[in-house]
Amino acid sequence: MNKKKLRDEIKQQLASMSRPIYEQESFEIAARLYALPDWQNANMIAVTVSADFEVDTWQIIRSAWLAGKRVCVPKCYPGTKEMRFYQLNKFSDLETVYAGLYEPILQEKRYVNPKDIELMIVPGLLFNREGFRIGFGGGYYDRFLASYIGQTISLAFSIQIHPCIPVDHYDIPVQKIVTHQETIIC
């Protein structure tokens, strides 16, 4: 099955998840994440601001702030397919961009050097147990991860774990996947 068909299928499944199940599983995934040494030891955490059907990262950003951690979020540059991270100090530093996604309002003083990011929470739609993922199709994360040296974790609902996803030579696996039921070491 090709990536586009897999993307479309999982988006439909995620969109049909009931709000109570979504909230409960997002909460359990976050709790499992907070128990990991990767989270506890990281001072600078990179995370995307979740869309409605993704594991809720708004609560994760709040928890990071409460724990005194610094948070940075990505800004994508479609012309070059580059992604840069900027420190997020408050939600009002976000703006809506294409497809209703939230990105940081640009201020160069908040640019974060990739080598300062200790933990990157990598988004995706589908994952296999080896850590390979199907993202949203832009290739931003695979390009960024090619030279990133910190820890990588993805957060996923159990329906997003799929045994057969196509893997290309440029795909870069994450080190761990956290679901509400388990932490998968890839």
SEKE-854870 format. One record per residue: x, y, z of N, C-alpha, C in turn; residue number from 1. Coordinates in pm, whole numbers. Last residue first. Layout:
% SEKE-854870
ATOM  neast nnorth    nup caeast canorth   caup  ceast cnorth    cup  nr
ATOM      X      Y      Z      X       Y      Z      X      Y      Z NUM
...
***
This chain:
% SEKE-854870
ATOM  neast nnorth    nup caeast canorth   caup  ceast cnorth    cup  nr
ATOM   1312    145   1985   1331     109   1844   1477     70   1817 186
ATOM   1101     67   2235   1241     102   2213   1275     53   2073 185
ATOM    791    185   2316    861      97   2221   1003    150   2204 184
ATOM    597    177   2587    706     256   2529    787    159   2443 183
ATOM    236    136   2593    375      90   2601    472    197   2550 182
ATOM    -20    247   2589     -2     113   2645    143     74   2668 181
ATOM    -20    487   2465    -81     483   2599    -59    349   2667 180
ATOM    317    505   2333    172     494   2317    111    494   2458 179
ATOM    610    631   2211    530     620   2333    383    614   2293 178
ATOM    902    516   2068    764     554   2039    684    530   2168 177
ATOM   1246    606   2013   1139     550   2096   1004    599   2045 176
ATOM   1402    697   1804   1460     603   1900   1355    535   1987 175
ATOM   1293    702   1458   1304     761   1591   1354    653   1687 174
ATOM   1468    663   1140   1381     617   1248   1399    699   1376 173
ATOM   1449    829    838   1529     817    959   1438    776   1074 172
ATOM   1461    775    489   1382     778    612   1471    753    733 171
ATOM   1600    740    255   1625     865    328   1547    873    460 170
ATOM   1506    502    147   1646     509    191   1676    633    274 169
ATOM   1175    433    283   1266     479    178   1406    495    235 168
ATOM    936    196    361   1051     270    412   1141    304    295 167
ATOM    587    149    408    701     157    316    812    243    376 166
ATOM    479    -50    679    482      81    615    603     85    523 165
ATOM    335   -276    851    384    -269    713    374   -127    658 164
ATOM    238   -253   1114    354    -339   1085    415   -318    946 163
ATOM    173     41   1293    136     -37   1174    256   -122   1133 162
ATOM     28    245   1519    137     148   1505     93     50   1397 161
ATOM   -198    393   1550    -97     446   1458     25    354   1444 160
ATOM   -352    287   1745   -395     261   1607   -294    312   1504 159
ATOM   -234    390   1976   -202     253   1937   -247    221   1794 158
ATOM   -105    718   1912   -215     633   1957   -185    493   1907 157
ATOM    223    835   1987    126     777   1895     13    706   1968 156
ATOM    515   1024   1967    396     996   2047    288    946   1952 155
ATOM    864    964   1941    736     996   1879    625    953   1973 154
ATOM   1182   1097   2014   1067    1019   2061    946   1061   1979 153
ATOM   1530   1123   2018   1407    1137   1940   1300   1042   1993 152
ATOM   1812   1310   2138   1715    1202   2155   1590   1230   2071 151
ATOM   2052   1457   1903   1988    1436   2033   1893   1318   2033 150
ATOM   2157   1515   1652   2226    1414   1733   2160   1387   1869 149
ATOM   2072   1564   1310   2037    1587   1450   2098   1477   1537 148
ATOM   2096   1524   1042   2213    1578   1111   2187   1604   1260 147
ATOM   1855   1406    972   1978    1354    910   2103   1405    981 146
ATOM   1645   1549   1075   1700    1440   1156   1830   1383   1100 145
ATOM   1582   1721    860   1636    1775    984   1707   1666   1065 144
ATOM   1482   1539    668   1596    1627    637   1664   1677    764 143
ATOM   1270   1431    814   1378    1343    768   1502   1425    732 142
ATOM   1111   1664    853   1177    1598    966   1289   1506    922 141
ATOM   1025   1731    589   1099    1826    673   1177   1756    784 140
ATOM    868   1587    416   1008    1548    429   1091   1638    519 139
ATOM    595   1613    372    684    1723    332    832   1689    338 138
ATOM    428   1412    466    463    1415    325    556   1526    281 137
ATOM    381   1364    725    275    1433    653    311   1458    507 136
ATOM    522   1041    776    488    1175    822    378   1233    736 135
ATOM    562    730    883    507     802    769    462    936    826 134
ATOM    863    596   1026    734     664   1031    691    712    894 133
ATOM   1048    361   1220   1025     432   1094    883    485   1095 132
ATOM   1073    210   1447   1088     354   1460   1073    431   1330 131
ATOM   1011    -50   1446   1153     -20   1429   1179    131   1433 130
ATOM    742    -71   1448    809     -93   1575    961    -71   1566 129
ATOM    620    208   1251    640      66   1274    726     51   1400 128
ATOM    359    453   1238    492     411   1283    500    260   1281 127
ATOM    189    737   1098    200     592   1120    343    559   1157 126
ATOM    222   1012   1128     87     955   1116     87    806   1146 125
ATOM    418   1225   1343    399    1130   1235    256   1079   1235 124
ATOM    675   1424   1508    538    1390   1472    534   1285   1361 123
ATOM    904   1388   1766    888    1384   1621    746   1342   1585 122
ATOM   1053   1569   1995    931    1489   1982    889   1499   1837 121
ATOM   1380   1571   2094   1290    1611   1986   1172   1513   1982 120
ATOM   1593   1690   2335   1489    1592   2307   1398   1649   2199 119
ATOM   1783   1892   2319   1820    1764   2380   1719   1654   2351 118
ATOM   1910   2136   2123   1787    2059   2145   1825   1921   2197 117
ATOM   2146   2251   2054   2097    2280   2188   1969   2203   2223 116
ATOM   2188   2197   1790   2273    2125   1886   2230   2149   2031 115
ATOM   2014   2374   1657   1978    2232   1671   2062   2157   1774 114
ATOM   1953   2682   1818   2050    2602   1744   2016   2454   1764 113
ATOM   1666   2868   1793   1734    2768   1873   1826   2686   1782 112
ATOM   1560   3207   1797   1610    3093   1718   1688   2999   1809 111
ATOM   1484   3437   1924   1434    3311   1980   1477   3189   1899 110
ATOM   1575   3644   1777   1635    3626   1909   1590   3496   1974 109
ATOM   1412   3646   1549   1544    3581   1543   1606   3558   1680 108
ATOM   1093   3563   1544   1179    3660   1611   1315   3592   1620 107
ATOM    792   3475   1395    938    3482   1385    998   3599   1461 106
ATOM    569   3286   1569    586    3416   1506    736   3443   1508 105
ATOM    566   2932   1514    607    3049   1591    607   3176   1505 104
ATOM    255   2783   1401    400    2797   1397    438   2922   1475 103
ATOM    -16   2564   1356     42    2673   1435    194   2668   1428 102
ATOM   -226   2501   1071   -119    2463   1164    -68   2587   1237 101
ATOM   -412   2542    872   -453    2562   1010   -349   2524   1114 100
ATOM   -293   2525    624   -364    2408    674   -403   2420    821  99
ATOM    -45   2778    691   -120    2693    599   -179   2570    669  98
ATOM    -73   2919   1023    -17    2920    888   -102   2828    801  97
ATOM   -131   3115   1305   -184    3012   1217   -122   3029   1079  96
ATOM    125   3166   1551     33    3217   1450    -14   3100   1365  95
ATOM    239   3217   1890    208    3132   1775    116   3206   1679  94
ATOM    267   3353   2121    378    3366   2025    356   3279   1902  93
ATOM     67   3275   2287     37    3390   2202    153   3424   2107  92
ATOM    181   3078   2443    102    3037   2327     70   3154   2234  91
ATOM    522   3154   2524    379    3163   2553    302   3130   2425  90
ATOM    770   3082   2437    756    3124   2577    611   3137   2620  89
ATOM    953   2887   2231    815    2928   2256    801   2958   2404  88
ATOM   1227   2925   2015   1179    2906   2151   1038   2963   2164  87
ATOM   1227   2764   1700   1226    2889   1776   1166   2863   1914  86
ATOM   1389   2587   1436   1317    2588   1563   1336   2719   1636  85
ATOM   1331   2524   1089   1411    2586   1195   1324   2593   1321  84
ATOM   1355   2341    795   1280    2358    917   1375   2418   1022  83
ATOM   1323   2356    438   1402    2365    560   1308   2384    679  82
ATOM   1233   2368    183   1201    2246    259   1284   2239    388  81
ATOM   1246   2606     57   1372    2531     68   1354   2396    136  80
ATOM    976   2681     52   1062    2706    -63   1189   2624    -63  79
ATOM    867   2623    308    836    2539    192    928   2560     72  78
ATOM    987   2613    606   1010    2702    492    989   2620    364  77
ATOM    844   2592    929    879    2528    801    889   2633    691  76
ATOM    938   2601   1255    888    2686   1148    936   2622   1019  75
ATOM    878   2417   1560    933    2436   1426    861   2539   1341  74
ATOM    957   2520   1898    864    2466   1799    915   2500   1659  73
ATOM   1088   2454   2222   1098    2519   2091   1008   2445   1993  72
ATOM   1102   2518   2568   1033    2451   2458   1061   2528   2329  71
ATOM   1270   2448   2870   1249    2537   2757   1190   2456   2643  70
ATOM   1134   2367   3194   1202    2332   3070   1178   2439   2965  69
ATOM    993   2394   3428   1110    2480   3407   1191   2447   3283  68
ATOM    761   2257   3451    881    2188   3501   1008   2271   3481  67
ATOM    588   2423   3316    572    2410   3462    695   2344   3526  66
ATOM    679   2374   3053    695    2507   3113    687   2498   3265  65
ATOM    596   2107   3029    738    2141   3016    764   2277   3081  64
ATOM    320   2135   3052    394    2060   3154    542   2091   3150  63
ATOM    266   2279   2813    234    2337   2945    315   2268   3055  62
ATOM    346   2085   2626    415    2215   2631    391   2281   2767  61
ATOM    156   1892   2680    298    1860   2699    380   1989   2708  60
ATOM    -80   2012   2605    -62    1977   2746     85   1948   2777  59
ATOM    -26   2029   2331    -49    2153   2407    -27   2126   2556  58
ATOM    -19   1783   2213    108    1835   2263     92   1968   2336  57
ATOM   -220   1509   2181   -222    1647   2230    -85   1689   2283  56
ATOM   -183   1332   1884   -168    1328   2029   -148   1472   2076  55
ATOM   -396   1478   1626   -270    1424   1676   -272   1415   1828  54
ATOM   -622   1608   1540   -626    1462   1540   -496   1397   1590  53
ATOM   -571   1888   1556   -682    1827   1630   -675   1675   1641  52
ATOM   -210   1923   1582   -338    1947   1515   -445   1868   1591  51
ATOM     34   2036   1821    -51    1934   1760   -174   1990   1692  50
ATOM    328   2180   1754    201    2212   1817     97   2125   1746  49
ATOM    621   1979   1799    527    2050   1713    400   2079   1794  48
ATOM    913   2035   1995    784    1968   1977    700   2048   1879  47
ATOM   1210   2005   2175   1148    2047   2050   1020   1966   2030  46
ATOM   1338   2113   2479   1257    2013   2412   1195   2075   2287  45
ATOM   1595   2147   2696   1538    2208   2575   1469   2098   2495  44
ATOM   1651   1973   2903   1618    2111   2937   1555   2184   2819  43
ATOM   1602   1636   2996   1611    1735   2888   1570   1874   2939  42
ATOM   1556   1450   3194   1690    1507   3184   1703   1618   3079  41
ATOM   1290   1370   3157   1331    1427   3285   1465   1500   3276  40
ATOM   1291   1260   2897   1213    1380   2928   1269   1448   3053  39
ATOM   1464   1043   2936   1486    1134   2822   1415   1267   2847  38
ATOM   1349    898   3145   1468     979   3172   1496   1079   3060  37
ATOM    990    906   3149   1114     866   3083   1231    956   3123  36
ATOM    759   1009   3253    831     911   3336    966    872   3276  35
ATOM    649   1161   3052    709    1232   3166    790   1138   3256  34
ATOM    540    956   2886    653    1038   2840    724   1102   2958  33
ATOM    326    871   3045    433     775   3014    559    850   2967  32
ATOM    174   1105   3037    222    1053   3166    338    956   3145  31
ATOM    114   1116   2760    193    1222   2824    252   1173   2956  30
ATOM    -44    887   2737     80     898   2658    171   1002   2723  29
ATOM   -258    958   2901   -175     842   2937    -42    843   2862  28
ATOM   -362   1181   2757   -317    1196   2895   -222   1082   2934  27
ATOM   -434   1056   2518   -334    1164   2515   -276   1184   2654  26
ATOM   -633    882   2618   -509     826   2562   -400    932   2552  25
ATOM   -824   1073   2705   -767     975   2798   -635    921   2745  24
ATOM   -884   1220   2470   -831    1287   2588   -762   1188   2682  23
ATOM   -980   1012   2299   -869    1098   2259   -802   1161   2382  22
ATOM  -1199    925   2450  -1088     833   2423   -963    913   2385  21
ATOM  -1361   1161   2449  -1314    1101   2575  -1195   1005   2555  20
ATOM  -1397   1200   2162  -1324    1297   2245  -1277   1236   2378  19
ATOM  -1338    917   1946  -1425     997   2034  -1340   1088   2122  18
ATOM  -1204    922   1620  -1182     887   1760  -1271    977   1848  17
ATOM  -1214   1002   1360  -1335     940   1414  -1319    898   1561  16
ATOM   -963   1094   1300  -1072    1192   1304  -1198   1133   1367  15
ATOM   -823    852   1287   -795     947   1395   -908   1048   1412  14
ATOM   -932    741   1052   -946     671   1180   -924    766   1298  13
ATOM   -853    934    864   -996     906    885  -1018    839   1020  12
ATOM   -574    910    885   -638    1039    917   -787   1020    943  11
ATOM   -537    651    793   -515     678    935   -576    812    974  10
ATOM   -609    683    516   -680     589    603   -662    623    750   9
ATOM   -421    872    421   -565     901    415   -644    812    511   8
ATOM   -178    730    462   -204     859    528   -354    887    534   7
ATOM   -215    512    287   -202     489    430   -230    617    510   6
ATOM   -220    651     43   -338     575     84   -334    548    236   5
ATOM     42    757     46    -74     846     40   -200    774     88   4
ATOM    210    531     49    206     622    165     82    710    163   3
ATOM     54    224    -78    140     343    -86    116    438     31   2
ATOM     84   -117      0      0       0      0     90    125      0   1
***
